[in-house]
Amino acid sequence: MDLQNNKEAVFQAVEEAAERANRSKDSVKIIAVTKYVDCQTAQELVRTGVTHIGENRVDQFLEKYEALKDENLTWHLIGSLQRRKVKDVIHLVDYFHALDSVKLAQEIDKRAQRVIKCFLQVNISQEESKHGFRLEELDAVLPQLESLKNICIVGLMTMAPFEASHEELNQIFDTARQLQKELKKKQLKNMPFSELSMGMSRDYPQAIANGSTYVRIGTAFFK
């Protein structure tokens, strides 16, 4: 495993995908998802120039944060978060990518000591196994979130099915982009909806083509 070469290959591929979409390379942030590796390997990856770190689980997030807290990093919690664990981690999080219920939002608002940047998770593919708001729920949900003072909804997050075809990926990601544009126009309080978190190692080129501003890449760094 050559982390330096892998990092350069990932960053080059993301830059090329942005260029194909007539976007600047700076318009896409790369989150290195380190759930597959130990703290030492994560630290070695950081030393290649990675500055955004993402973890799925609270325990792994806390472990990596403790090991890398002296590095100048932006921390992303990208997996589901149980309400009982909010108090343990939310003060360390820069971006939370999986806000999937009003009750979770209320718990974050209660526990946070500062404004937390959150992505609203939407289940566009309507998979039973995936978390996230259904599109038809949003009109009822947004007014409840708008009143929370310690949460800023910076954008939407969605995931495509693992077995999705190229056409299905484009449809899912384009739906997210159109929804993001509609919500941004509403100019809701504490909800700029300026960002899109979508795309992983297997499908980030299609996500970037459809406007993703944050891609969550794990396996491509550690192959």
N, C-alpha and C positions, 0 to 999 in steps of 0.2 A: 504494500500500500504506500504509494508516493503521494503524500498529502499536498505538497507544493504543486506538483503537476496536475493533480486532480482539481485543486482550487483554481489554477489558471485555466484549466479546460472548462470548468463550470462557468467561470466569469466570462470567458470568451464566448461560450455558447449563448449565454444570456444576452450579452452585448449584440451578438449577431441576430438573435431573435428580435431584439428591440429595433435594430436597424431595418430588418425586413418589414416591421410594422410601422416604419417611418416615425419611430420614437427615439428620443435620446437615450443613451445608455444609462444616464443618471436617473431616468424615470422609473427604473425597476430596482428595488432593494432585494438583496439575496439574504435569506435567513438560512443559516446552516443548522439543520436539525441534528442534534448530537445524541439522541436517545439510543443510538446503536452502539455507542462507544463509551469508554471510561473517561474519567476526568483528565488523565494524562494525555490521551489522544485528542480530546477536545482542546486542551491547552496548546498542543502542537499545531492543531488546525488554526487556532487564533493567531499564532505566530506567523502564519502564512499571509495574514492580512484580512482575515474575516473579522467583521465587527458586529454582526447581528447573529445572536445565538437563540435557538428555539428548542423548547422541551415540551413534551406532551404531558408528562405526569409531574405532580407536585413534588414527590420525593426526589425524583431525578433533577428537577429544576433546582431544588434547594441544595442538593449535593454539588451540582455544577457551579451554582452561584458562589458557594463557599470557596470552591477551589479556584475560581476565576475572578473573584470580586475585585482584585487589584488591577485587572485589565480594564481598558476603556471600552466597554461593550454596551450594546443595546439588547435588552432581554425581552424575549417573546415567550409567553405561555400560550401554546397553540392547541392544547388538548382540552377535553372536557374538565370542568372544575366543579367538584362537589361543594355545596354551600358550607358544609362544616369545615372545609379546608381553606376557605377564603382568607380567614384571619392569619393563617400561617405563611401566606405567600404574596398576598396582593401588594404589600408595601415594597416589594422588590421588583415588581413587574413594570416594564415600560409599555408593552402592548399586550393585550389579552385578545386572542383571536377567536374565541369560541363562546361568546355570550349568546346563550340559547334559551333563556327564560327570564321572565320579569322578576321572579323571586331571586334568581341569582344576581341580577342587576341590583336589586334592592339590598342584598347582602353585601355586595361590593361597595355600594354607596355608603352603607353603614360603617364598614370596616376601614375604608380607604382614608389615608391621611392627606391625600392630594388627589388631583384629578387623574383618573386612569384612562388611557386611550384604549378603546375597545372596538372590536369588529363584531357586527351583528352576524351571527351564523345563520345562513338561510339554506334550507334543504330543497334546493331546486330540483334535484333528481328524484325527490320523493321516495328515497330508499328507507325502508323500515329500520335498517340498522344504523342510520345516521341521525345525529342530533341536528337541531336547528329549527328555526321558525319556518312554518309553511308560508308561502307568499300571501295566501288569503288571510293570514293572521295579522299582518303588519299594520293595517289601518287601525286595529284595536290596540296593538301593542305600543306603537310609537308615542301616543300621548302619555302613557304611563312612564315611559323612559325619559321623556322630555323634562320631567320635573326633578330628576335626580341630579344633584349638584356635583358629585364626585366622579361622574362618568361622562366621557366625551365619545360619542359614537363616530369614529373617524371613517368608517366604511363598512363594507360587506365582506364576509368570508364564505366561500362555498367549496365543496369537494365533489369531484366527479366519480362515478363508479369505476372500480379498478379495471373492469372489462369494457369500458366505454369505447366505441369506435371514434375515429377522427371526426366524423360528422356529429356524433353525440356530444363529444367534448366541446366542439365549437358552439353547438346549440346551448349547452348548459352555461358555458362561460359568457356567451353573448347575452343570454337572459340576465345573468348577474350584472353585466355592464349596463344594460338598458335600465334595470331596476335602480342601480346606483345613480344613474343620470337623473331619473325621475325624482328620487329622494333628495338629491342634492338641490334640485330646483325648488324644493319646498322650503328651504332655508329654516329648518327646524332648530330650536334652541339646543345648544350643546351637541348638535348632530351635523357636522359639515359634510359627511359622506363623500369625502374627497379621495378615498383609497379603496383598492380592491385587493384582498388577500386570496389568491387562488393560483393553483399550479404547484405540482410537486415534481420529483425527479422524472417521472414517466410522462408528464403532460405539460410541463411549464412552457414549452414553445407555443402551444395553442393558447395557453392562458395569457401569455404576453401579447400575442396577436389580438386578443380580445380585451386588452386594457389593464391587465393585472399590474399592480404597483408593488406588491410583495409576493415573492415566490418562496416556497418552503421546501428546501432541497436537503435530503439526507444521504441516501444511498450513493448518489453520484460523487460525493466527497470521499466515500470510504470504500470504494470498490477495489 
